[in-house]
Every structure is written in C-alpha cells, then in structure tokens.
Amino acid sequence: MARYIFITGGVVSSLGKGLASAALGALLQARGYSVRLRKLDPYLNVDPGTMSPYQHGECFVTDDGAETDLDLGHYERFTGRPATKRDNITTGRIYQDIITKERRGDYLGGTVQVIPHVTNHIKEFVLEGNESVDFVLVEIGGTVGDIEGLPFFEAIRQLGNDLPRGHAVYVHLTLLPYIPTAGELKTKPTQHSVKELRSIGIQPDILLCRSDREIPVEERRKLALFCNVRETAVIEARDVSSIYAVPAAYHAAGLDREVLAAFGIEPAPKPNLSRWKGVTDRINNPEGEVIIAIVGKYTGMKDAYKSLIEALAHGGIANKVKVNLDWIESEVFEREDPAPFLEHVHGILVPGGFGQRGAEGKINAARFARERDVPYFGICFGMQMAVIEAARNLAGIKDANSTEFGPCDEPLVGLMTEWMRGNELEQRAAQGDLGGTMRLGAYDAKLNEDSHIAKIYGNTKISERHRHRYEVNMAYRLKLEEKGLVFAGVSPDGLLPETVEFPNHPWFIGVQYHPELKSRPFEPHPLFASFIAAAVEQARLV
C-alpha cells in the first residue's frame, strides 16, 4: 500500500514547496522506490489556463491536455514521471464537481457542506490511482493560515487518521530569516507557523527550514523543543547555485533519511545519486558559454517561462556550456532598431504568448535572425510571427497578419474552429469560453524525411504538447515555400502545420507546439540541444 507524504508551507509564500517536493521524490527514486506527486491548489479558478502569467507564472500542460500549476513541471523534470490531469486540483474544480452533483440530485436532498463533502472530494482525489506506487507526495499550495487553504488542511488531517498507522508523514517547509542587526537567525516565525498547523490538528514530523546560512545547533534544539519534533528532523534547506543541486543538498542534510525513518523504514536502501552528480558537475564546470536572447512579453516575470528556462539549461548541459539569458521586452523592437540589442547574442528565441502587445517586435526579431544568419527558435506564437515576417518581407504579402489581433485582409494566422484528436473531431466556437478550449496536450506530427528538424529528432513521427488557439493558414503554404520557408512538419491528416524552417539558414526553426514541456536534465529535448549547439557554433564565428 502506498505511503503518503504531505508537504505544507509556512511563514511566507514562494519558499519552494514544489521544488522541495520534486527533490524529495527524486531522492526516494534514487533509493529504488516508485513515486507519484500531486498538487492541491486552494484558488477558486478551475485551472490556471485563464490566469495571467503575471499572476501565476507558467501554465504547465500535460500529455492528456490538462492546464496545471507550474510545480508539475518540476515534478516531471526531477522524477521523469509524466504528470496527468489527475495530479493537480483546485478549489474551483472541486466546487464545480460538487455543484454539478448537487444539481443532478446525487446528494439525495442532503445539505452540501465543506465537511464532509468538500473534504471527502479532496481525499478521494489524493487516494485515487496510487496502487502501483510506493510513495505519494502531496503538496498543498499556499501558506498555513490562508483561509482558502483550510479545507485542504482539514482533508489531510483526516487522512492521517483514515490511513493505516505509519502511512502518513507531514513535512512543513518554513523560513528562518536572518536579522542583520541582531546577528542571528530567528526561529519565532517557524514556531508560530507550526503552532498554526497544530491548532488545526496537524503535527509536522519534519521541519524543512529555508535559510541562507548554516543553522546553529542551539537554534535547531530550540525548533525541536518548541515545535515538538526530533532534533534530527530539523532539516536545513540552504540556498544552492542550481536547482539541480537541491536533491544532493537535501540528502546531505538528511531529508530522505528522516522521511523514511518517520515511516519506520530503517535501515533504508542506499541512494544512487550519480546521475545528479553528473548533472551538477556539467553545470558547475562548463567548457564555454553562449548568450541567448529571449524576446517576449512577460520578461518581467521569469516564472512565466519556467519550463523554457530549464529546457535551455538542459541544452547547455547537453553541450557542456553555460547558457546566459538576455531578456528583452519585445515592445522595445517596435520603437528601436533590434541590431544594438541582438548583435552580440548567439541565438534568438521567441516564446509562446497571447495578444497583440509586442507582436511587431517579435516579428522584427525574427527578421533580424533570418537576415543576419543568427540561430532562431520560434515556439508557438514565435513560429507564427516568423511566418508572418516571411510572408511580408519575402513573399510580398504586406498585409499579412493574425486574426488574433482583429480582422485582417491577409489572415496568415487564424482561429482554429475544429481539429482531429485521434479519431474524434474537436470543435470550438469563436465566441465560446476561454478556459480549456485551446488545442491542448499531446498530438502527433509527421516530419519531412529530408528536413532539418527530422534529422534533429532522428525520426519522422513525433508527439509533442500543444497549447494554442490559432494556427498558421495552410492556404499560404505554396507561396511561402516558393520563398524558402518550408513547412517541414504537419499533423497526420496534413491539415495543420506543426513546424517550419529555412533549410539554407544555419538554424531557423519554428514549432507550433511547446517542446520545453518535455525536456529533462537527464534527457535534454533534442531541439534545445541542437539549438544550443548551433549557438555554440555561432559563438565561434562572432
């Protein structure tokens, strides 16, 4: 039977519960155990699909088409286990399901309440489908004390009693702030956070304490005494140079050992951390470096591009180089010449996005890359803007644009209203709901055998994750291919474009999907590995 580890947070938000959960999952895997990670989000949105990246960061998409929290990206990258729509749930989804049942009469006239109906729904979600794994790690979003989180804390409290004895462990992540004027780390915020947790019936078994310096022995003893945990269960979580150094750092601090001890698993299997050591060695000892310009519209919020940042780092790991990112707000190129901003870079990447703001700047970035032979990688929206650029400046279609920005005479990019998913036709209305209505999840594509991208993949059949509502108009394919922009990949039915490229360019590829979502530190996505390799070559030429 699966054992459950519940990870909660206190004191402040953004301490890194998702990263801690992913690292702990990786450590358990290194000891030979199978794991599954799940995220409970207290906000009222049904999912993060309609939330601004400035509000919630990246929306991570799974193979089965779920729009989920960005922490699921950490889970996948650290454990290699693909997440599904059953690994993330929100208060909004819970209430939506319960109200649907109530309207249908499923509760037989009973009064629907937070306890037991909401808490039972949460417990069912946590427990479902775990028969084949050894450990289930459940991260609760938000901070202890948040009113919206109370049903989730109540549910995991109940689970501590529902599960067999010794099958639930609670890990509480807190902050130990350093006060320079006092010259010491302060334990009081953690004491109050644990007090809040205990007041709702949860006694943490382990404290994971974020700190920018070593925790003195006396402070450890104080935390153990006042928080009612063993002294060995006060685990130091120091800042590290790379997120991929976290598993080894947490292991050295004793996190995985203490978790297994809390379950009564002693002695535990020894971990094999050799592959993590290999990754950190490559990160800490690069043989060169490259500069990649990311021309986007959310550059002030790096979490909006979390998977992209990590995928570029994975490309650096594959090529044994450090990847330096130059963040450029695309609107700048609508007012100024891109050359002064881009002449020093070794690659240009235009990521996904929505809306007209900054679109012309992205088009100008694509033109610079094409004309100056700088490696260019366009992802989703970045591919669409590259196609519009080619249509305007190579094919002479001066009014080429996207209907996403309004009606236009030359709709190079248009709204999809129907497409095939396997053998089923999916349809969308132009004025329909925004949430969950995009082309979402994994779709197959077939690549031209002699194309650059097929050689990169080493295959002509691929499956990649999508998240978009607009597509390049295939009616313009012939005109664009006559000018050198090849539609190198299409959907299996041949109706939707998936990739474009300039064969005579050193490296110019656009893809309609999001390859960054499937990149791993141990398995860098081939497109990112190839893009960084092209940037390395560009650096030699500059």
C-alpha positions as CSV (number, residue, x, y, z in Angstrom):
1,M,0.0,0.0,0.0
2,A,1.2,3.5,-0.9
3,R,2.6,5.7,1.8
4,Y,1.7,9.4,1.8
5,I,3.9,12.5,2.4
6,F,2.1,15.8,2.8
7,I,4.2,18.9,2.2
8,T,2.9,22.2,3.6
9,G,4.4,25.7,3.8
10,G,4.5,28.4,6.4
11,V,5.8,31.9,7.2
12,V,5.8,33.2,3.7
13,S,4.9,32.1,0.2
14,S,7.4,31.2,-2.7
15,L,9.7,29.2,-0.4
16,G,9.9,26.4,-2.9
17,K,7.5,23.7,-1.8
18,G,7.2,22.5,-5.4
19,L,11.0,22.2,-5.8
20,A,11.3,20.5,-2.3
21,S,8.6,18.0,-3.3
22,A,10.2,17.2,-6.6
23,A,13.7,16.9,-5.0
24,L,12.3,14.6,-2.3
25,G,10.6,12.5,-5.0
26,A,13.9,12.2,-6.8
27,L,15.7,11.1,-3.6
28,L,13.1,8.4,-3.0
29,Q,13.6,7.3,-6.6
30,A,17.3,7.2,-6.1
31,R,16.7,4.7,-3.3
32,G,14.7,2.4,-5.6
33,Y,11.2,3.5,-4.7
34,S,8.4,4.5,-7.2
35,V,6.7,7.8,-6.6
36,R,3.8,10.0,-7.7
37,L,3.5,13.7,-7.0
38,R,0.3,15.7,-6.7
39,K,-0.6,19.3,-6.1
40,L,-3.6,20.8,-4.3
41,D,-4.2,24.4,-5.2
42,P,-6.6,26.5,-3.0
43,Y,-7.5,29.2,-5.5
44,L,-11.0,29.4,-7.0
45,N,-10.0,29.2,-10.6
46,V,-10.9,25.9,-12.2
47,D,-7.3,25.7,-13.5
48,P,-4.6,28.2,-14.3
49,G,-5.4,28.2,-18.0
50,T,-7.1,31.6,-18.0
51,M,-4.8,33.2,-15.4
52,S,-2.3,35.9,-16.4
53,P,1.4,34.7,-16.3
54,Y,2.0,37.8,-14.1
55,Q,-0.5,36.3,-11.6
56,H,0.5,32.7,-11.6
57,G,3.6,32.1,-13.8
58,E,3.7,29.4,-16.4
59,C,0.7,27.2,-17.1
60,F,2.2,23.7,-17.5
61,V,0.4,21.4,-19.9
62,T,0.3,17.6,-19.6
63,D,0.1,14.9,-22.3
64,D,-3.6,14.4,-21.6
65,G,-4.4,18.1,-22.1
66,A,-4.6,19.4,-18.5
67,E,-3.6,23.0,-17.8
68,T,-1.9,22.8,-14.5
69,D,0.4,24.5,-11.9
70,L,4.0,25.1,-12.9
71,D,5.1,22.9,-10.0
72,L,4.1,19.9,-12.0
73,G,6.9,20.8,-14.4
74,H,9.3,20.5,-11.5
75,Y,7.8,17.1,-10.7
76,E,8.3,15.8,-14.2
77,R,11.8,17.2,-14.7
78,F,13.1,15.8,-11.4
79,T,11.3,12.4,-11.5
80,G,10.8,11.7,-15.2
81,R,7.3,10.6,-14.5
82,P,4.7,12.3,-16.8
83,A,2.0,14.2,-14.9
84,T,-1.7,13.9,-15.8
85,K,-4.9,15.8,-15.1
86,R,-5.3,13.6,-12.0
87,D,-2.2,15.2,-10.4
88,N,-3.5,18.8,-9.9
89,I,-6.8,20.0,-8.5
90,T,-8.1,23.4,-7.4
91,T,-10.8,24.6,-5.1
92,G,-12.6,25.8,-8.3
93,R,-12.6,22.3,-9.8
94,I,-13.8,20.8,-6.5
95,Y,-16.7,23.1,-6.2
96,Q,-17.5,22.8,-9.8
97,D,-17.8,19.0,-9.4
98,I,-19.7,19.2,-6.2
99,I,-22.2,21.7,-7.5
100,T,-22.7,19.6,-10.7
101,K,-23.5,16.6,-8.4
102,E,-25.9,18.7,-6.3
103,R,-27.8,20.0,-9.3
104,R,-28.1,16.4,-10.6
105,G,-29.5,15.3,-7.2
106,D,-26.7,13.0,-6.3
107,Y,-26.8,14.1,-2.7
108,L,-30.5,12.9,-2.4
109,G,-31.7,16.2,-0.8
110,G,-28.9,16.4,1.8
111,T,-27.3,19.6,2.8
112,V,-24.0,20.0,1.0
113,Q,-21.2,21.2,3.3
114,V,-17.4,21.8,3.4
115,I,-17.2,18.9,5.9
116,P,-17.8,16.2,4.8
117,H,-18.4,16.8,1.1
118,V,-15.5,19.1,0.1
119,T,-13.0,17.3,2.3
120,N,-14.2,13.9,1.0
121,H,-13.7,15.1,-2.5
122,I,-10.2,16.2,-1.7
123,K,-9.4,12.8,0.0
124,E,-10.8,10.9,-3.0
125,F,-8.6,12.9,-5.3
126,V,-5.5,12.2,-3.2
127,L,-6.1,8.5,-2.8
128,E,-7.2,7.6,-6.3
129,G,-5.0,5.6,-8.6
130,N,-2.0,5.0,-6.3
131,E,-2.0,1.2,-6.3
132,S,1.3,0.9,-8.2
133,V,3.5,3.4,-6.4
134,D,5.4,3.2,-3.1
135,F,5.1,6.9,-2.1
136,V,2.6,9.6,-3.0
137,L,3.9,13.2,-2.3
138,V,1.1,15.7,-1.9
139,E,1.9,19.4,-2.0
140,I,-0.6,21.8,-0.6
141,G,-0.4,25.2,-2.2
142,G,-0.4,28.5,-0.3
143,T,0.6,29.1,3.3
144,V,-0.7,27.8,6.6
145,G,-3.2,30.3,7.9
146,D,-4.7,31.2,4.5
147,I,-8.4,30.9,4.8
148,E,-8.8,29.3,1.4
149,G,-6.5,26.5,2.3
150,L,-8.4,25.3,5.4
151,P,-10.5,22.6,3.6
152,F,-7.3,21.1,2.3
153,F,-5.5,21.1,5.6
154,E,-8.6,19.5,7.2
155,A,-8.7,16.9,4.5
156,I,-5.0,15.8,5.0
157,R,-5.6,15.9,8.8
158,Q,-8.4,13.4,8.3
159,L,-6.2,11.3,6.0
160,G,-3.7,11.0,8.8
161,N,-6.4,9.1,10.7
162,D,-8.0,7.3,7.8
163,L,-4.8,5.7,6.6
164,P,-3.2,2.8,8.4
165,R,-0.9,3.8,11.2
166,G,2.5,4.8,9.9
167,H,1.3,5.6,6.4
168,A,1.2,9.4,6.6
169,V,4.1,11.8,7.2
170,Y,3.8,15.6,7.3
171,V,6.7,17.8,6.1
172,H,6.5,21.5,6.9
173,L,8.6,24.0,4.9
174,T,9.3,27.3,6.7
175,L,11.7,30.2,6.6
176,L,14.4,31.1,9.1
177,P,15.0,34.8,8.5
178,Y,18.4,36.3,9.4
179,I,18.2,39.7,11.1
180,P,21.5,41.6,10.5
181,T,21.1,44.0,13.4
182,A,20.6,41.1,15.8
183,G,23.2,39.0,14.0
184,E,21.1,35.8,14.2
185,L,18.6,33.5,12.6
186,K,15.1,33.9,14.1
187,T,13.1,30.8,14.9
188,K,9.9,32.6,16.1
189,P,8.2,32.8,12.7
190,T,8.6,29.0,12.3
191,Q,7.3,28.4,15.9
192,H,4.2,30.4,15.1
193,S,3.7,28.6,11.8
194,V,3.9,25.2,13.5
195,K,1.5,26.5,16.2
196,E,-1.0,27.4,13.5
197,L,-0.6,24.0,11.9
198,R,-1.1,22.2,15.2
199,S,-4.1,24.3,16.0
200,I,-5.9,22.6,13.1
201,G,-4.8,19.2,14.2
202,I,-1.6,18.5,12.2
203,Q,1.7,17.8,14.0
204,P,4.5,18.0,11.5
205,D,7.0,15.2,11.6
206,I,9.8,17.1,9.8
207,L,10.7,20.8,9.5
208,L,12.4,21.8,6.3
209,C,13.9,25.2,7.1
210,R,14.9,27.5,4.3
211,S,17.9,29.6,5.3
212,D,20.7,31.5,3.6
213,R,23.3,30.2,6.1
214,E,24.0,27.3,8.4
215,I,21.5,26.8,11.3
216,P,23.4,26.8,14.6
217,V,22.9,23.9,16.9
218,E,21.2,26.0,19.5
219,E,18.5,27.1,17.0
220,R,18.0,23.5,15.9
221,R,17.4,22.5,19.5
222,K,15.0,25.4,20.1
223,L,13.0,24.5,17.0
224,A,12.8,20.8,18.0
225,L,11.7,21.7,21.5
226,F,9.1,24.3,20.7
227,C,7.8,22.6,17.5
228,N,7.6,19.1,19.1
229,V,9.8,17.3,16.6
230,R,13.0,15.3,16.9
231,E,16.2,17.4,16.6
232,T,17.3,15.2,13.7
233,A,14.0,16.2,12.0
234,V,15.0,19.8,11.7
235,I,16.4,19.8,8.2
236,E,18.5,22.7,6.8
237,A,17.5,23.8,3.3
238,R,20.2,26.2,2.3
239,D,20.3,28.2,-0.9
240,V,22.2,26.4,-3.7
241,S,23.7,27.5,-7.0
242,S,21.4,25.4,-9.2
243,I,18.0,23.8,-8.6
244,Y,19.6,20.5,-9.8
245,A,21.9,20.7,-6.8
246,V,18.9,20.5,-4.4
247,P,18.5,16.7,-4.3
248,A,22.1,16.2,-3.2
249,A,21.9,19.1,-0.8
250,Y,18.7,17.8,0.8
251,H,20.2,14.3,1.0
252,A,23.3,15.6,2.7
253,A,21.0,17.4,5.2
254,G,19.2,14.1,5.9
255,L,15.8,14.8,4.5
256,D,15.2,11.5,2.8
257,R,16.7,9.6,5.7
258,E,14.4,11.3,8.1
259,V,11.3,10.8,6.0
260,L,12.0,7.1,5.8
261,A,12.7,6.9,9.5
262,A,9.3,8.6,10.2
263,F,7.7,5.7,8.2
264,G,9.7,3.2,10.3
265,I,11.8,2.2,7.2
266,E,15.2,1.5,8.8
267,P,17.7,0.7,7.6
268,A,16.7,2.2,4.2
269,P,18.1,1.3,0.8
270,K,21.2,3.4,-0.1
271,P,20.6,6.0,-2.7
272,N,22.3,6.2,-6.1
273,L,22.9,9.9,-6.8
274,S,25.5,9.5,-9.5
275,R,23.3,11.0,-12.3
276,W,22.6,14.1,-10.2
277,K,26.3,14.5,-9.5
278,G,26.9,14.2,-13.3
279,V,24.4,17.0,-14.0
280,T,25.7,19.3,-11.3
281,D,29.3,18.7,-12.5
282,R,28.4,19.8,-16.0
283,I,26.6,22.9,-14.7
284,N,29.5,23.9,-12.4
285,N,32.3,23.1,-14.9
286,P,31.2,24.4,-18.3
287,E,33.6,24.3,-21.2
288,G,32.2,27.5,-22.7
289,E,29.2,29.8,-22.7
290,V,26.6,31.3,-25.1
291,I,24.2,34.1,-24.9
292,I,20.5,33.5,-25.9
293,A,18.1,36.4,-26.3
294,I,14.6,35.7,-25.2
295,V,12.3,38.2,-26.9
296,G,9.0,38.0,-25.1
297,K,6.2,40.0,-23.5
298,Y,6.4,38.6,-19.9
299,T,10.1,39.1,-19.3
300,G,9.4,40.9,-16.1
301,M,8.0,37.6,-14.7
302,K,10.6,34.9,-15.2
303,D,8.2,32.2,-13.8
304,A,6.1,32.8,-16.9
305,Y,8.9,31.0,-18.9
306,K,9.9,28.4,-16.2
307,S,10.0,25.3,-18.4
308,L,11.7,27.3,-21.2
309,I,14.4,28.5,-18.9
310,E,15.1,24.9,-17.7
311,A,15.0,23.5,-21.2
312,L,17.6,26.0,-22.3
313,A,19.7,24.9,-19.3
314,H,19.3,21.3,-20.4
315,G,20.5,22.3,-23.8
316,G,23.6,23.8,-22.1
317,I,24.1,20.5,-20.1
318,A,24.0,18.5,-23.4
319,N,26.6,20.8,-24.9
320,K,28.7,21.3,-21.8
321,V,28.2,25.1,-21.9
322,K,26.7,27.7,-19.7
323,V,23.6,29.4,-21.2
324,N,23.3,33.1,-20.4
325,L,19.9,34.5,-21.0
326,D,19.4,38.1,-22.2
327,W,15.8,39.0,-21.5
328,I,14.4,41.6,-24.0
329,E,10.8,43.0,-23.9
330,S,9.6,42.7,-27.4
331,E,7.9,46.1,-27.4
332,V,11.3,47.7,-27.5
333,F,11.8,46.5,-31.1
334,E,8.6,48.4,-32.1
335,R,10.4,51.6,-31.2
336,E,14.1,50.9,-31.8
337,D,16.4,49.0,-34.2
338,P,16.9,45.4,-32.9
339,A,20.6,45.4,-34.0
340,P,22.2,47.0,-31.0
341,F,20.3,44.6,-28.7
342,L,21.0,41.4,-30.8
343,E,24.3,41.8,-32.5
344,H,26.1,40.2,-29.5
345,V,23.9,37.2,-29.0
346,H,24.4,33.7,-30.3
347,G,20.8,32.7,-30.6
348,I,17.3,34.3,-30.6
349,L,14.3,32.6,-29.1
350,V,10.8,34.0,-29.4
351,P,8.5,32.0,-27.0
352,G,4.8,31.5,-26.8
353,G,2.4,34.2,-25.8
354,F,-1.0,35.7,-26.4
355,G,-2.3,39.1,-27.7
356,Q,-1.1,41.9,-29.9
357,R,1.2,43.7,-27.4
358,G,4.8,43.3,-28.6
359,A,3.9,41.2,-31.6
360,E,5.5,43.5,-34.1
361,G,8.7,43.5,-32.0
362,K,8.8,39.7,-32.2
363,I,8.3,39.9,-36.0
364,N,11.3,42.3,-36.2
365,A,13.4,39.9,-34.0
366,A,12.6,37.1,-36.5
367,R,13.6,39.3,-39.4
368,F,16.9,40.1,-37.7
369,A,17.7,36.4,-37.1
370,R,16.8,35.5,-40.7
371,E,18.8,38.3,-42.4
372,R,21.8,38.0,-40.1
373,D,22.0,34.2,-40.0
374,V,21.6,34.1,-36.3
375,P,20.1,30.8,-34.9
376,Y,16.4,31.4,-34.4
377,F,13.9,29.2,-32.4
378,G,10.2,30.2,-32.6
379,I,7.9,28.4,-30.2
380,C,4.1,28.6,-30.8
381,F,3.4,32.3,-31.1
382,G,7.1,32.7,-32.0
383,M,6.6,30.4,-35.0
384,Q,3.5,32.3,-36.1
385,M,5.4,35.7,-36.0
386,A,8.3,34.2,-38.0
387,V,5.8,33.1,-40.7
388,I,4.2,36.5,-40.8
389,E,7.6,38.1,-41.2
390,A,8.5,35.8,-44.1
391,A,5.1,36.5,-45.7
392,R,5.6,40.3,-45.5
393,N,9.3,40.6,-46.4
394,L,9.9,37.6,-48.7
395,A,6.6,36.7,-50.3
396,G,5.4,40.3,-50.7
397,I,2.2,39.8,-48.7
398,K,2.4,43.2,-47.0
399,D,-0.8,42.9,-45.1
400,A,0.0,39.5,-43.6
401,N,-1.2,39.3,-40.0
402,S,-3.1,37.2,-37.4
403,T,-6.8,37.3,-36.8
404,E,-5.9,37.1,-33.1
405,F,-5.3,40.8,-33.3
406,G,-8.6,41.6,-35.2
407,P,-10.0,41.2,-38.8
408,C,-7.3,41.4,-41.5
409,D,-7.1,41.2,-45.3
410,E,-4.4,38.5,-45.3
411,P,-5.0,36.1,-42.4
412,L,-1.7,34.3,-42.3
413,V,-2.7,33.1,-38.8
414,G,-6.3,32.3,-38.0
415,L,-8.5,30.9,-35.3
416,M,-9.0,27.1,-35.3
417,T,-12.6,26.0,-35.0
418,E,-12.1,22.3,-35.5
419,W,-9.3,19.7,-35.5
420,M,-8.8,16.0,-35.0
421,R,-7.8,14.4,-31.8
422,G,-7.1,10.8,-32.6
423,N,-10.3,9.6,-34.4
424,E,-12.5,12.3,-32.8
425,L,-13.4,15.7,-34.2
426,E,-13.0,18.6,-31.7
427,Q,-14.9,21.8,-32.4
428,R,-14.7,25.3,-30.8
429,A,-16.9,28.4,-31.2
430,A,-15.3,31.7,-31.9
431,Q,-17.2,33.4,-29.0
432,G,-17.0,30.4,-26.7
433,D,-15.4,30.1,-23.2
434,L,-11.7,30.7,-23.0
435,G,-10.9,28.1,-20.3
436,G,-9.9,24.7,-21.5
437,T,-10.9,25.4,-25.2
438,M,-7.5,25.5,-26.8
439,R,-5.8,22.7,-28.7
440,L,-4.3,21.1,-25.6
441,G,-2.0,18.2,-24.8
442,A,0.0,15.7,-26.9
443,Y,-0.7,15.5,-30.6
444,D,1.3,13.5,-33.3
445,A,3.0,15.2,-36.2
446,K,4.8,13.8,-39.2
447,L,8.1,15.4,-40.4
448,N,9.6,15.6,-43.9
449,E,12.2,12.9,-44.1
450,D,14.9,15.2,-45.5
451,S,14.1,18.2,-43.2
452,H,16.5,19.7,-40.7
453,I,14.1,19.0,-37.9
454,A,13.6,15.3,-38.8
455,K,17.4,14.9,-38.6
456,I,17.4,16.6,-35.2
457,Y,14.7,14.2,-33.9
458,G,16.2,11.2,-35.7
459,N,12.6,10.4,-36.6
460,T,9.8,11.4,-38.9
461,K,7.0,10.7,-36.4
462,I,6.8,12.8,-33.2
463,S,4.4,13.6,-30.4
464,E,4.5,17.0,-28.6
465,R,2.4,19.0,-26.3
466,H,0.3,21.9,-27.6
467,R,-1.4,24.9,-26.1
468,H,-2.8,27.3,-28.7
469,R,-6.0,28.6,-30.3
470,Y,-4.6,30.0,-33.6
471,E,-2.8,28.2,-36.4
472,V,-0.8,29.2,-39.5
473,N,-3.1,29.2,-42.5
474,M,-2.1,26.3,-44.9
475,A,-3.6,28.2,-47.8
476,Y,-0.4,30.3,-47.9
477,R,1.9,27.3,-47.8
478,L,2.9,27.2,-51.5
479,K,3.7,31.0,-51.6
480,L,5.9,30.7,-48.6
481,E,7.7,27.6,-49.7
482,E,8.5,29.2,-53.0
483,K,10.4,31.8,-51.0
484,G,12.3,29.2,-48.9
485,L,10.2,28.8,-45.8
486,V,9.5,25.1,-45.7
487,F,6.5,23.5,-43.9
488,A,8.6,20.6,-42.6
489,G,6.1,19.1,-40.3
490,V,2.3,18.7,-40.4
491,S,-0.5,17.0,-38.5
492,P,-1.1,13.3,-39.5
493,D,-4.1,14.4,-41.6
494,G,-2.0,17.1,-43.3
495,L,-4.3,19.9,-42.4
496,L,-2.4,21.7,-39.6
497,P,1.2,23.0,-39.8
498,E,3.4,21.9,-37.0
499,T,6.9,23.1,-37.9
500,V,8.6,25.5,-40.4
501,E,12.2,26.0,-41.3
502,F,14.6,27.8,-43.6
503,P,16.9,24.9,-45.0
504,N,19.5,27.4,-46.1
505,H,19.8,29.1,-42.8
506,P,22.3,27.9,-40.1
507,W,19.4,27.1,-37.7
508,F,16.0,28.6,-38.2
509,I,13.1,26.5,-36.9
510,G,9.6,27.4,-35.7
511,V,7.3,24.9,-34.0
512,Q,3.6,25.2,-33.1
513,Y,4.0,23.0,-30.0
514,H,5.9,23.5,-26.8
515,P,8.9,21.2,-26.7
516,E,10.2,22.8,-23.5
517,L,7.5,20.9,-21.6
518,K,9.1,17.6,-22.3
519,S,12.8,18.4,-21.6
520,R,14.6,16.8,-18.7
521,P,18.1,17.4,-17.2
522,F,18.9,13.8,-18.0
523,E,17.2,13.8,-21.3
524,P,17.5,17.3,-22.9
525,H,14.9,17.9,-25.6
526,P,16.7,17.3,-29.0
527,L,15.5,20.7,-30.3
528,F,17.0,22.6,-27.4
529,A,20.2,20.5,-27.5
530,S,20.5,21.3,-31.2
531,F,19.6,25.0,-30.8
532,I,22.4,25.4,-28.2
533,A,24.8,23.5,-30.4
534,A,24.1,26.0,-33.2
535,A,24.6,28.9,-30.7
536,V,28.0,27.4,-29.8
537,E,28.9,27.4,-33.4
538,Q,27.6,31.0,-33.8
539,A,29.8,32.0,-30.8
540,R,32.9,30.7,-32.7
541,L,32.0,32.8,-35.7
542,V,31.3,36.1,-33.8
